[in-house]
Amino acid sequence: MELVKSLDFISVVKEVKDEKKSEFISDLAEAFNDVKLYEQGKKKLKSAKDLLSEL
């Protein structure tokens, strides 16, 4: 989230009334959090190969 806030061309929206947009933003924030936890060694993420095999 710190990275997103540091980018001057991105503004952080606090409230979104469109349900689909709100869900997308929530999912994106969760993905950023997962990456942060991965970088800290607190979470293991699936490899691209594992992800594709699930499809």
Wavefront OBJ file of the C-alpha trace (Angstrom):
o trace
v 0.000 0.000 0.000
v 2.944 2.304 0.682
v 4.097 1.780 -2.902
v 0.674 2.712 -4.255
v 0.558 5.828 -2.098
v 4.047 6.862 -3.272
v 2.983 6.912 -6.928
v 1.815 10.415 -7.786
v -0.448 9.292 -10.643
v -2.545 7.023 -8.388
v -5.085 8.292 -5.916
v -6.404 6.090 -3.133
v -10.183 6.041 -2.992
v -11.772 5.579 0.407
v -15.355 4.881 -0.669
v -16.654 3.378 -3.889
v -20.388 3.084 -4.481
v -20.199 0.716 -7.467
v -20.237 -2.814 -6.025
v -18.108 -4.367 -8.806
v -15.476 -1.644 -8.527
v -15.499 -1.949 -4.762
v -14.947 -5.709 -4.972
v -12.116 -5.235 -7.491
v -10.406 -2.675 -5.261
v -10.755 -4.971 -2.264
v -9.263 -7.893 -4.205
v -6.403 -5.720 -5.449
v -5.635 -4.482 -1.938
v -5.603 -8.091 -0.723
v -3.178 -9.013 -3.513
v -0.853 -6.148 -2.522
v -1.025 -7.353 1.072
v -0.195 -10.924 -0.008
v 2.869 -9.676 -1.896
v 3.972 -7.674 1.132
v 3.633 -10.740 3.380
v 5.510 -12.843 0.814
v 8.376 -10.351 0.725
v 8.545 -10.475 4.526
v 8.684 -14.285 4.405
v 5.367 -14.615 6.239
v 3.383 -16.144 3.363
v 4.135 -18.643 0.641
v 2.517 -18.003 -2.731
v 1.647 -20.511 -5.434
v 3.908 -20.773 -8.438
v 2.540 -19.831 -11.855
v 2.704 -23.503 -12.823
v 0.511 -24.501 -9.856
v -1.914 -21.701 -10.621
v -2.265 -22.713 -14.271
v -2.728 -26.383 -13.388
v -5.783 -25.417 -11.311
v -7.453 -23.958 -14.382
l 1 2 3 4 5 6 7 8 9 10 11 12 13 14 15 16 17 18 19 20 21 22 23 24 25 26 27 28 29 30 31 32 33 34 35 36 37 38 39 40 41 42 43 44 45 46 47 48 49 50 51 52 53 54 55
